[in-house]
Amino acid sequence: LYGTSCCFIEFASLIGSRFDFDRYGLVPRSSPRQADLILTAGTVTMKMAPSLVRLYEQMPE
């Protein structure tokens, strides 16, 4: 799991001990190269799109 945008911090709270999403394999990663899922919270603008595509291309197959 790799998050972008400001709203990821709210999703990250689900990984804490109260909800323990860790047991389902939802573990935050520091790089998209290690992630199976990218969570993009918010609007993807035309200016942001190339950066998001670059992140997506770094993910493993």
mmCIF file of the N, C-alpha and C atoms, coordinates in Angstrom:
data_MODEL
# 
_entry.id   MODEL 
# 
loop_
_atom_site.group_PDB 
_atom_site.id 
_atom_site.type_symbol 
_atom_site.label_atom_id 
_atom_site.label_alt_id 
_atom_site.label_comp_id 
_atom_site.label_asym_id 
_atom_site.label_entity_id 
_atom_site.label_seq_id 
_atom_site.pdbx_PDB_ins_code 
_atom_site.Cartn_x 
_atom_site.Cartn_y 
_atom_site.Cartn_z 
_atom_site.occupancy 
_atom_site.B_iso_or_equiv 
_atom_site.pdbx_formal_charge 
_atom_site.auth_seq_id 
_atom_site.auth_comp_id 
_atom_site.auth_asym_id 
_atom_site.auth_atom_id 
_atom_site.pdbx_PDB_model_num 
ATOM 1   N N  . LEU A 1 1  ? 0.845  -1.178 0.000   1.00 0.00 ? 1  LEU A N  1 
ATOM 2   C CA . LEU A 1 1  ? 0.000  0.000  0.000   1.00 0.00 ? 1  LEU A CA 1 
ATOM 3   C C  . LEU A 1 1  ? 0.881  1.228  0.000   1.00 0.00 ? 1  LEU A C  1 
ATOM 4   N N  . TYR A 1 2  ? 0.721  2.085  -0.971  1.00 0.00 ? 2  TYR A N  1 
ATOM 5   C CA . TYR A 1 2  ? 1.466  3.332  -1.066  1.00 0.00 ? 2  TYR A CA 1 
ATOM 6   C C  . TYR A 1 2  ? 0.445  4.437  -1.267  1.00 0.00 ? 2  TYR A C  1 
ATOM 7   N N  . GLY A 1 3  ? 0.472  5.456  -0.431  1.00 0.00 ? 3  GLY A N  1 
ATOM 8   C CA . GLY A 1 3  ? -0.536 6.512  -0.491  1.00 0.00 ? 3  GLY A CA 1 
ATOM 9   C C  . GLY A 1 3  ? 0.014  7.821  -1.006  1.00 0.00 ? 3  GLY A C  1 
ATOM 10  N N  . THR A 1 4  ? -0.820 8.531  -1.724  1.00 0.00 ? 4  THR A N  1 
ATOM 11  C CA . THR A 1 4  ? -0.482 9.867  -2.185  1.00 0.00 ? 4  THR A CA 1 
ATOM 12  C C  . THR A 1 4  ? -1.522 10.841 -1.639  1.00 0.00 ? 4  THR A C  1 
ATOM 13  N N  . SER A 1 5  ? -1.232 12.091 -1.691  1.00 0.00 ? 5  SER A N  1 
ATOM 14  C CA . SER A 1 5  ? -2.126 13.178 -1.284  1.00 0.00 ? 5  SER A CA 1 
ATOM 15  C C  . SER A 1 5  ? -2.290 13.280 0.230   1.00 0.00 ? 5  SER A C  1 
ATOM 16  N N  . CYS A 1 6  ? -2.936 14.346 0.630   1.00 0.00 ? 6  CYS A N  1 
ATOM 17  C CA . CYS A 1 6  ? -3.058 14.651 2.057   1.00 0.00 ? 6  CYS A CA 1 
ATOM 18  C C  . CYS A 1 6  ? -4.017 13.713 2.781   1.00 0.00 ? 6  CYS A C  1 
ATOM 19  N N  . CYS A 1 7  ? -4.983 13.155 2.113   1.00 0.00 ? 7  CYS A N  1 
ATOM 20  C CA . CYS A 1 7  ? -5.980 12.312 2.775   1.00 0.00 ? 7  CYS A CA 1 
ATOM 21  C C  . CYS A 1 7  ? -5.452 10.933 3.141   1.00 0.00 ? 7  CYS A C  1 
ATOM 22  N N  . PHE A 1 8  ? -4.268 10.586 2.664   1.00 0.00 ? 8  PHE A N  1 
ATOM 23  C CA . PHE A 1 8  ? -3.713 9.277  3.017   1.00 0.00 ? 8  PHE A CA 1 
ATOM 24  C C  . PHE A 1 8  ? -3.476 9.172  4.510   1.00 0.00 ? 8  PHE A C  1 
ATOM 25  N N  . ILE A 1 9  ? -3.190 10.286 5.166   1.00 0.00 ? 9  ILE A N  1 
ATOM 26  C CA . ILE A 1 9  ? -2.942 10.253 6.608   1.00 0.00 ? 9  ILE A CA 1 
ATOM 27  C C  . ILE A 1 9  ? -4.177 9.742  7.348   1.00 0.00 ? 9  ILE A C  1 
ATOM 28  N N  . GLU A 1 10 ? -5.360 10.040 6.840   1.00 0.00 ? 10 GLU A N  1 
ATOM 29  C CA . GLU A 1 10 ? -6.580 9.546  7.468   1.00 0.00 ? 10 GLU A CA 1 
ATOM 30  C C  . GLU A 1 10 ? -6.756 8.050  7.216   1.00 0.00 ? 10 GLU A C  1 
ATOM 31  N N  . PHE A 1 11 ? -6.385 7.585  6.046   1.00 0.00 ? 11 PHE A N  1 
ATOM 32  C CA . PHE A 1 11 ? -6.435 6.154  5.778   1.00 0.00 ? 11 PHE A CA 1 
ATOM 33  C C  . PHE A 1 11 ? -5.388 5.418  6.609   1.00 0.00 ? 11 PHE A C  1 
ATOM 34  N N  . ALA A 1 12 ? -4.256 6.047  6.827   1.00 0.00 ? 12 ALA A N  1 
ATOM 35  C CA . ALA A 1 12 ? -3.175 5.429  7.594   1.00 0.00 ? 12 ALA A CA 1 
ATOM 36  C C  . ALA A 1 12 ? -3.609 5.125  9.024   1.00 0.00 ? 12 ALA A C  1 
ATOM 37  N N  . SER A 1 13 ? -4.582 5.849  9.540   1.00 0.00 ? 13 SER A N  1 
ATOM 38  C CA . SER A 1 13 ? -5.058 5.565  10.897  1.00 0.00 ? 13 SER A CA 1 
ATOM 39  C C  . SER A 1 13 ? -5.711 4.184  10.991  1.00 0.00 ? 13 SER A C  1 
ATOM 40  N N  . LEU A 1 14 ? -6.179 3.644  9.881   1.00 0.00 ? 14 LEU A N  1 
ATOM 41  C CA . LEU A 1 14 ? -6.759 2.296  9.873   1.00 0.00 ? 14 LEU A CA 1 
ATOM 42  C C  . LEU A 1 14 ? -5.715 1.220  10.136  1.00 0.00 ? 14 LEU A C  1 
ATOM 43  N N  . ILE A 1 15 ? -4.468 1.565  9.934   1.00 0.00 ? 15 ILE A N  1 
ATOM 44  C CA . ILE A 1 15 ? -3.396 0.593  10.099  1.00 0.00 ? 15 ILE A CA 1 
ATOM 45  C C  . ILE A 1 15 ? -2.985 0.485  11.562  1.00 0.00 ? 15 ILE A C  1 
ATOM 46  N N  . GLY A 1 16 ? -3.464 1.382  12.392  1.00 0.00 ? 16 GLY A N  1 
ATOM 47  C CA . GLY A 1 16 ? -3.126 1.368  13.811  1.00 0.00 ? 16 GLY A CA 1 
ATOM 48  C C  . GLY A 1 16 ? -3.672 0.143  14.527  1.00 0.00 ? 16 GLY A C  1 
ATOM 49  N N  . SER A 1 17 ? -3.377 0.043  15.782  1.00 0.00 ? 17 SER A N  1 
ATOM 50  C CA . SER A 1 17 ? -3.726 -1.155 16.544  1.00 0.00 ? 17 SER A CA 1 
ATOM 51  C C  . SER A 1 17 ? -5.235 -1.354 16.725  1.00 0.00 ? 17 SER A C  1 
ATOM 52  N N  . ARG A 1 18 ? -6.010 -0.283 16.663  1.00 0.00 ? 18 ARG A N  1 
ATOM 53  C CA . ARG A 1 18 ? -7.457 -0.434 16.874  1.00 0.00 ? 18 ARG A CA 1 
ATOM 54  C C  . ARG A 1 18 ? -8.111 -1.257 15.762  1.00 0.00 ? 18 ARG A C  1 
ATOM 55  N N  . PHE A 1 19 ? -7.727 -0.998 14.515  1.00 0.00 ? 19 PHE A N  1 
ATOM 56  C CA . PHE A 1 19 ? -8.337 -1.694 13.382  1.00 0.00 ? 19 PHE A CA 1 
ATOM 57  C C  . PHE A 1 19 ? -7.470 -2.835 12.860  1.00 0.00 ? 19 PHE A C  1 
ATOM 58  N N  . ASP A 1 20 ? -6.171 -2.736 13.041  1.00 0.00 ? 20 ASP A N  1 
ATOM 59  C CA . ASP A 1 20 ? -5.219 -3.795 12.703  1.00 0.00 ? 20 ASP A CA 1 
ATOM 60  C C  . ASP A 1 20 ? -5.372 -4.306 11.272  1.00 0.00 ? 20 ASP A C  1 
ATOM 61  N N  . PHE A 1 21 ? -5.342 -3.397 10.307  1.00 0.00 ? 21 PHE A N  1 
ATOM 62  C CA . PHE A 1 21 ? -5.401 -3.814 8.911   1.00 0.00 ? 21 PHE A CA 1 
ATOM 63  C C  . PHE A 1 21 ? -4.158 -4.576 8.492   1.00 0.00 ? 21 PHE A C  1 
ATOM 64  N N  . ASP A 1 22 ? -3.164 -4.558 9.326   1.00 0.00 ? 22 ASP A N  1 
ATOM 65  C CA . ASP A 1 22 ? -1.931 -5.300 9.092   1.00 0.00 ? 22 ASP A CA 1 
ATOM 66  C C  . ASP A 1 22 ? -2.213 -6.793 8.892   1.00 0.00 ? 22 ASP A C  1 
ATOM 67  N N  . ARG A 1 23 ? -3.211 -7.301 9.557   1.00 0.00 ? 23 ARG A N  1 
ATOM 68  C CA . ARG A 1 23 ? -3.538 -8.734 9.445   1.00 0.00 ? 23 ARG A CA 1 
ATOM 69  C C  . ARG A 1 23 ? -4.071 -9.093 8.066   1.00 0.00 ? 23 ARG A C  1 
ATOM 70  N N  . TYR A 1 24 ? -4.553 -8.092 7.312   1.00 0.00 ? 24 TYR A N  1 
ATOM 71  C CA . TYR A 1 24 ? -5.014 -8.321 5.944   1.00 0.00 ? 24 TYR A CA 1 
ATOM 72  C C  . TYR A 1 24 ? -3.926 -8.032 4.919   1.00 0.00 ? 24 TYR A C  1 
ATOM 73  N N  . GLY A 1 25 ? -2.756 -7.682 5.395   1.00 0.00 ? 25 GLY A N  1 
ATOM 74  C CA . GLY A 1 25 ? -1.646 -7.404 4.499   1.00 0.00 ? 25 GLY A CA 1 
ATOM 75  C C  . GLY A 1 25 ? -1.551 -5.959 4.052   1.00 0.00 ? 25 GLY A C  1 
ATOM 76  N N  . LEU A 1 26 ? -2.353 -5.077 4.638   1.00 0.00 ? 26 LEU A N  1 
ATOM 77  C CA . LEU A 1 26 ? -2.283 -3.660 4.301   1.00 0.00 ? 26 LEU A CA 1 
ATOM 78  C C  . LEU A 1 26 ? -1.189 -3.010 5.141   1.00 0.00 ? 26 LEU A C  1 
ATOM 79  N N  . VAL A 1 27 ? -0.014 -2.972 4.588   1.00 0.00 ? 27 VAL A N  1 
ATOM 80  C CA . VAL A 1 27 ? 1.137  -2.416 5.283   1.00 0.00 ? 27 VAL A CA 1 
ATOM 81  C C  . VAL A 1 27 ? 1.659  -1.256 4.446   1.00 0.00 ? 27 VAL A C  1 
ATOM 82  N N  . PRO A 1 28 ? 1.787  -0.061 5.027   1.00 0.00 ? 28 PRO A N  1 
ATOM 83  C CA . PRO A 1 28 ? 2.299  1.062  4.246   1.00 0.00 ? 28 PRO A CA 1 
ATOM 84  C C  . PRO A 1 28 ? 3.737  0.812  3.810   1.00 0.00 ? 28 PRO A C  1 
ATOM 85  N N  . ARG A 1 29 ? 4.048  1.197  2.602   1.00 0.00 ? 29 ARG A N  1 
ATOM 86  C CA . ARG A 1 29 ? 5.388  1.045  2.045   1.00 0.00 ? 29 ARG A CA 1 
ATOM 87  C C  . ARG A 1 29 ? 5.975  2.420  1.784   1.00 0.00 ? 29 ARG A C  1 
ATOM 88  N N  . SER A 1 30 ? 7.284  2.499  1.832   1.00 0.00 ? 30 SER A N  1 
ATOM 89  C CA . SER A 1 30 ? 7.946  3.787  1.627   1.00 0.00 ? 30 SER A CA 1 
ATOM 90  C C  . SER A 1 30 ? 8.207  4.068  0.157   1.00 0.00 ? 30 SER A C  1 
ATOM 91  N N  . SER A 1 31 ? 7.962  3.105  -0.696  1.00 0.00 ? 31 SER A N  1 
ATOM 92  C CA . SER A 1 31 ? 8.235  3.263  -2.117  1.00 0.00 ? 31 SER A CA 1 
ATOM 93  C C  . SER A 1 31 ? 7.174  2.522  -2.925  1.00 0.00 ? 31 SER A C  1 
ATOM 94  N N  . PRO A 1 32 ? 6.780  3.068  -4.080  1.00 0.00 ? 32 PRO A N  1 
ATOM 95  C CA . PRO A 1 32 ? 5.824  2.347  -4.921  1.00 0.00 ? 32 PRO A CA 1 
ATOM 96  C C  . PRO A 1 32 ? 6.414  1.052  -5.480  1.00 0.00 ? 32 PRO A C  1 
ATOM 97  N N  . ARG A 1 33 ? 7.725  0.927  -5.483  1.00 0.00 ? 33 ARG A N  1 
ATOM 98  C CA . ARG A 1 33 ? 8.365  -0.304 -5.962  1.00 0.00 ? 33 ARG A CA 1 
ATOM 99  C C  . ARG A 1 33 ? 8.042  -1.499 -5.068  1.00 0.00 ? 33 ARG A C  1 
ATOM 100 N N  . GLN A 1 34 ? 7.651  -1.226 -3.834  1.00 0.00 ? 34 GLN A N  1 
ATOM 101 C CA . GLN A 1 34 ? 7.338  -2.283 -2.874  1.00 0.00 ? 34 GLN A CA 1 
ATOM 102 C C  . GLN A 1 34 ? 5.834  -2.490 -2.712  1.00 0.00 ? 34 GLN A C  1 
ATOM 103 N N  . ALA A 1 35 ? 5.036  -1.687 -3.383  1.00 0.00 ? 35 ALA A N  1 
ATOM 104 C CA . ALA A 1 35 ? 3.588  -1.687 -3.156  1.00 0.00 ? 35 ALA A CA 1 
ATOM 105 C C  . ALA A 1 35 ? 2.832  -2.487 -4.208  1.00 0.00 ? 35 ALA A C  1 
ATOM 106 N N  . ASP A 1 36 ? 1.717  -3.058 -3.797  1.00 0.00 ? 36 ASP A N  1 
ATOM 107 C CA . ASP A 1 36 ? 0.798  -3.728 -4.712  1.00 0.00 ? 36 ASP A CA 1 
ATOM 108 C C  . ASP A 1 36 ? -0.392 -2.837 -5.046  1.00 0.00 ? 36 ASP A C  1 
ATOM 109 N N  . LEU A 1 37 ? -0.553 -1.762 -4.293  1.00 0.00 ? 37 LEU A N  1 
ATOM 110 C CA . LEU A 1 37 ? -1.699 -0.876 -4.438  1.00 0.00 ? 37 LEU A CA 1 
ATOM 111 C C  . LEU A 1 37 ? -1.267 0.554  -4.161  1.00 0.00 ? 37 LEU A C  1 
ATOM 112 N N  . ILE A 1 38 ? -1.704 1.476  -5.002  1.00 0.00 ? 38 ILE A N  1 
ATOM 113 C CA . ILE A 1 38 ? -1.495 2.903  -4.743  1.00 0.00 ? 38 ILE A CA 1 
ATOM 114 C C  . ILE A 1 38 ? -2.861 3.504  -4.456  1.00 0.00 ? 38 ILE A C  1 
ATOM 115 N N  . LEU A 1 39 ? -2.969 4.164  -3.337  1.00 0.00 ? 39 LEU A N  1 
ATOM 116 C CA . LEU A 1 39 ? -4.205 4.830  -2.955  1.00 0.00 ? 39 LEU A CA 1 
ATOM 117 C C  . LEU A 1 39 ? -4.040 6.315  -3.234  1.00 0.00 ? 39 LEU A C  1 
ATOM 118 N N  . THR A 1 40 ? -4.836 6.837  -4.163  1.00 0.00 ? 40 THR A N  1 
ATOM 119 C CA . THR A 1 40 ? -4.793 8.253  -4.492  1.00 0.00 ? 40 THR A CA 1 
ATOM 120 C C  . THR A 1 40 ? -6.070 8.885  -3.972  1.00 0.00 ? 40 THR A C  1 
ATOM 121 N N  . ALA A 1 41 ? -5.942 9.674  -2.942  1.00 0.00 ? 41 ALA A N  1 
ATOM 122 C CA . ALA A 1 41 ? -7.092 10.329 -2.333  1.00 0.00 ? 41 ALA A CA 1 
ATOM 123 C C  . ALA A 1 41 ? -7.144 11.767 -2.826  1.00 0.00 ? 41 ALA A C  1 
ATOM 124 N N  . GLY A 1 42 ? -8.253 12.159 -3.366  1.00 0.00 ? 42 GLY A N  1 
ATOM 125 C CA . GLY A 1 42 ? -8.386 13.516 -3.866  1.00 0.00 ? 42 GLY A CA 1 
ATOM 126 C C  . GLY A 1 42 ? -8.443 13.539 -5.387  1.00 0.00 ? 42 GLY A C  1 
ATOM 127 N N  . THR A 1 43 ? -8.427 14.722 -5.924  1.00 0.00 ? 43 THR A N  1 
ATOM 128 C CA . THR A 1 43 ? -8.543 14.929 -7.359  1.00 0.00 ? 43 THR A CA 1 
ATOM 129 C C  . THR A 1 43 ? -7.186 14.822 -8.030  1.00 0.00 ? 43 THR A C  1 
ATOM 130 N N  . VAL A 1 44 ? -7.139 14.123 -9.143  1.00 0.00 ? 44 VAL A N  1 
ATOM 131 C CA . VAL A 1 44 ? -5.920 14.066 -9.950  1.00 0.00 ? 44 VAL A CA 1 
ATOM 132 C C  . VAL A 1 44 ? -6.042 15.147 -11.016 1.00 0.00 ? 44 VAL A C  1 
ATOM 133 N N  . THR A 1 45 ? -5.207 16.153 -10.917 1.00 0.00 ? 45 THR A N  1 
ATOM 134 C CA . THR A 1 45 ? -5.236 17.252 -11.877 1.00 0.00 ? 45 THR A CA 1 
ATOM 135 C C  . THR A 1 45 ? -4.330 16.936 -13.063 1.00 0.00 ? 45 THR A C  1 
ATOM 136 N N  . MET A 1 46 ? -4.462 17.697 -14.117 1.00 0.00 ? 46 MET A N  1 
ATOM 137 C CA . MET A 1 46 ? -3.612 17.507 -15.298 1.00 0.00 ? 46 MET A CA 1 
ATOM 138 C C  . MET A 1 46 ? -2.144 17.717 -14.948 1.00 0.00 ? 46 MET A C  1 
ATOM 139 N N  . LYS A 1 47 ? -1.880 18.623 -14.029 1.00 0.00 ? 47 LYS A N  1 
ATOM 140 C CA . LYS A 1 47 ? -0.503 18.889 -13.621 1.00 0.00 ? 47 LYS A CA 1 
ATOM 141 C C  . LYS A 1 47 ? 0.069  17.726 -12.805 1.00 0.00 ? 47 LYS A C  1 
ATOM 142 N N  . MET A 1 48 ? -0.774 17.058 -12.038 1.00 0.00 ? 48 MET A N  1 
ATOM 143 C CA . MET A 1 48 ? -0.335 15.955 -11.189 1.00 0.00 ? 48 MET A CA 1 
ATOM 144 C C  . MET A 1 48 ? -0.273 14.621 -11.939 1.00 0.00 ? 48 MET A C  1 
ATOM 145 N N  . ALA A 1 49 ? -1.003 14.494 -13.024 1.00 0.00 ? 49 ALA A N  1 
ATOM 146 C CA . ALA A 1 49 ? -1.127 13.225 -13.742 1.00 0.00 ? 49 ALA A CA 1 
ATOM 147 C C  . ALA A 1 49 ? 0.213  12.616 -14.163 1.00 0.00 ? 49 ALA A C  1 
ATOM 148 N N  . PRO A 1 50 ? 1.151  13.367 -14.742 1.00 0.00 ? 50 PRO A N  1 
ATOM 149 C CA . PRO A 1 50 ? 2.424  12.748 -15.121 1.00 0.00 ? 50 PRO A CA 1 
ATOM 150 C C  . PRO A 1 50 ? 3.184  12.162 -13.930 1.00 0.00 ? 50 PRO A C  1 
ATOM 151 N N  . SER A 1 51 ? 3.133  12.814 -12.801 1.00 0.00 ? 51 SER A N  1 
ATOM 152 C CA . SER A 1 51 ? 3.805  12.287 -11.605 1.00 0.00 ? 51 SER A CA 1 
ATOM 153 C C  . SER A 1 51 ? 3.141  11.003 -11.130 1.00 0.00 ? 51 SER A C  1 
ATOM 154 N N  . LEU A 1 52 ? 1.818  10.960 -11.191 1.00 0.00 ? 52 LEU A N  1 
ATOM 155 C CA . LEU A 1 52 ? 1.096  9.761  -10.774 1.00 0.00 ? 52 LEU A CA 1 
ATOM 156 C C  . LEU A 1 52 ? 1.376  8.594  -11.723 1.00 0.00 ? 52 LEU A C  1 
ATOM 157 N N  . VAL A 1 53 ? 1.463  8.876  -13.004 1.00 0.00 ? 53 VAL A N  1 
ATOM 158 C CA . VAL A 1 53 ? 1.806  7.834  -13.977 1.00 0.00 ? 53 VAL A CA 1 
ATOM 159 C C  . VAL A 1 53 ? 3.214  7.307  -13.708 1.00 0.00 ? 53 VAL A C  1 
ATOM 160 N N  . ARG A 1 54 ? 4.130  8.197  -13.392 1.00 0.00 ? 54 ARG A N  1 
ATOM 161 C CA . ARG A 1 54 ? 5.504  7.784  -13.081 1.00 0.00 ? 54 ARG A CA 1 
ATOM 162 C C  . ARG A 1 54 ? 5.527  6.880  -11.844 1.00 0.00 ? 54 ARG A C  1 
ATOM 163 N N  . LEU A 1 55 ? 4.744  7.208  -10.816 1.00 0.00 ? 55 LEU A N  1 
ATOM 164 C CA . LEU A 1 55 ? 4.639  6.351  -9.632  1.00 0.00 ? 55 LEU A CA 1 
ATOM 165 C C  . LEU A 1 55 ? 4.056  4.986  -9.995  1.00 0.00 ? 55 LEU A C  1 
ATOM 166 N N  . TYR A 1 56 ? 3.021  4.995  -10.819 1.00 0.00 ? 56 TYR A N  1 
ATOM 167 C CA . TYR A 1 56 ? 2.375  3.744  -11.224 1.00 0.00 ? 56 TYR A CA 1 
ATOM 168 C C  . TYR A 1 56 ? 3.348  2.844  -11.982 1.00 0.00 ? 56 TYR A C  1 
ATOM 169 N N  . GLU A 1 57 ? 4.158  3.440  -12.830 1.00 0.00 ? 57 GLU A N  1 
ATOM 170 C CA . GLU A 1 57 ? 5.120  2.666  -13.614 1.00 0.00 ? 57 GLU A CA 1 
ATOM 171 C C  . GLU A 1 57 ? 6.222  2.065  -12.750 1.00 0.00 ? 57 GLU A C  1 
ATOM 172 N N  . GLN A 1 58 ? 6.432  2.588  -11.557 1.00 0.00 ? 58 GLN A N  1 
ATOM 173 C CA . GLN A 1 58 ? 7.446  2.058  -10.653 1.00 0.00 ? 58 GLN A CA 1 
ATOM 174 C C  . GLN A 1 58 ? 6.947  0.842  -9.877  1.00 0.00 ? 58 GLN A C  1 
ATOM 175 N N  . MET A 1 59 ? 5.650  0.600  -9.915  1.00 0.00 ? 59 MET A N  1 
ATOM 176 C CA . MET A 1 59 ? 5.094  -0.544 -9.180  1.00 0.00 ? 59 MET A CA 1 
ATOM 177 C C  . MET A 1 59 ? 5.509  -1.850 -9.847  1.00 0.00 ? 59 MET A C  1 
ATOM 178 N N  . PRO A 1 60 ? 5.643  -2.922 -9.049  1.00 0.00 ? 60 PRO A N  1 
ATOM 179 C CA . PRO A 1 60 ? 5.956  -4.221 -9.647  1.00 0.00 ? 60 PRO A CA 1 
ATOM 180 C C  . PRO A 1 60 ? 4.771  -4.741 -10.456 1.00 0.00 ? 60 PRO A C  1 
ATOM 181 N N  . GLU A 1 61 ? 5.039  -5.633 -11.367 1.00 0.00 ? 61 GLU A N  1 
ATOM 182 C CA . GLU A 1 61 ? 3.986  -6.220 -12.212 1.00 0.00 ? 61 GLU A CA 1 
ATOM 183 C C  . GLU A 1 61 ? 3.037  -7.063 -11.411 1.00 0.00 ? 61 GLU A C  1 
# 
